[in-house]
């Protein structure tokens, strides 16, 4: 399985996973609610508008 993310996205997601973050907030539409990443990393990926 190949998941394409740029270096900084991958870095931030890896840091979030390492720190056991439950929710990752981003405006990157490629990441928001990406089921593959959410399942693989056991993290919820949301857009900031969803927090309002």
C-alpha positions as CSV (number, residue, x, y, z in Angstrom):
1,X,0.0,0.0,0.0
2,X,1.4,3.4,-1.0
3,X,0.3,6.6,0.8
4,X,1.6,9.8,-0.8
5,X,2.2,12.7,1.5
6,X,4.9,15.3,1.3
7,X,7.7,15.3,3.8
8,X,6.3,17.8,6.3
9,X,2.9,16.2,6.3
10,X,4.6,12.8,7.0
11,X,6.7,14.4,9.7
12,X,3.8,16.0,11.5
13,X,1.7,12.8,11.3
14,X,4.6,10.7,12.6
15,X,5.1,13.1,15.5
16,X,1.4,13.0,16.3
17,X,1.4,9.3,16.3
18,X,4.5,9.1,18.5
19,X,2.9,11.4,21.1
20,X,-0.4,9.4,21.0
21,X,-2.4,12.4,19.7
22,X,-6.1,11.4,19.1
23,X,-7.0,14.2,16.6
24,X,-4.8,15.9,14.0
25,X,-6.1,19.2,12.6
26,X,-5.2,20.3,9.1
27,X,-6.5,22.3,6.2
28,X,-5.0,19.9,3.7
29,X,-7.9,18.3,1.9
30,X,-5.8,15.3,0.9
31,X,-5.4,14.4,4.6
32,X,-8.8,15.4,6.1
33,X,-10.8,12.2,6.8
34,X,-8.3,10.1,4.9
35,X,-9.5,6.6,6.0
36,X,-6.3,4.9,5.2
37,X,-4.2,7.2,7.2
38,X,-6.7,7.4,10.1
39,X,-6.8,3.6,10.3
40,X,-3.0,3.1,9.9
41,X,-2.1,5.8,12.4
42,X,-5.1,5.3,14.7
43,X,-5.7,9.0,14.6
44,X,-8.7,11.2,13.6
45,X,-7.8,13.8,10.9
46,X,-10.1,16.8,10.9
47,X,-10.5,20.3,9.3
48,X,-10.5,23.3,11.8
49,X,-14.0,24.2,10.7
50,X,-15.2,21.0,12.3
51,X,-14.1,22.2,15.7
52,X,-16.4,25.2,15.7
